[in-house]
């Protein structure tokens, strides 16, 4: 399978909260459309420094991550990023990669939005089993011997 990219909208979640409380006008909420590499091998959303600056996302901690080559690096983590794809949304933290590094859309936000990679079309899609709303699995089901 080749590389899969998706058009997503990133929004400053703190701005959204202020707009809901009428401290900020909706048109003042910082948001942008970006293309991200859909990477099921990555856990988190990874943005870059340029996007972090444009959206003015607050740094809340530093966290270490392991790169594909095995190297362990420490990056800033920002909070309250609202991510939207089609009729789905999630709010998550994001690791901030240097400069204008490629964005990565990892497994945690993918699962939370209930979206899938369509292998034949090589694109991100809304889960066809739940086309109108995201559905989460709250626990695993193991059938008993009598079932």
Secondary structure by P-SEA (a helix, b strand, c coil): ccbbbbbbbbcaaaaaaaaaaccccccccbbbbbbbccccccccbbbcaaaaaaacccccbbbbbbccccbbbbbbbbcbbbbbcccbbbbbbbbbbcccccccccaaaaaaacccccccccccccccccccbbbbbcbbbbbcccc
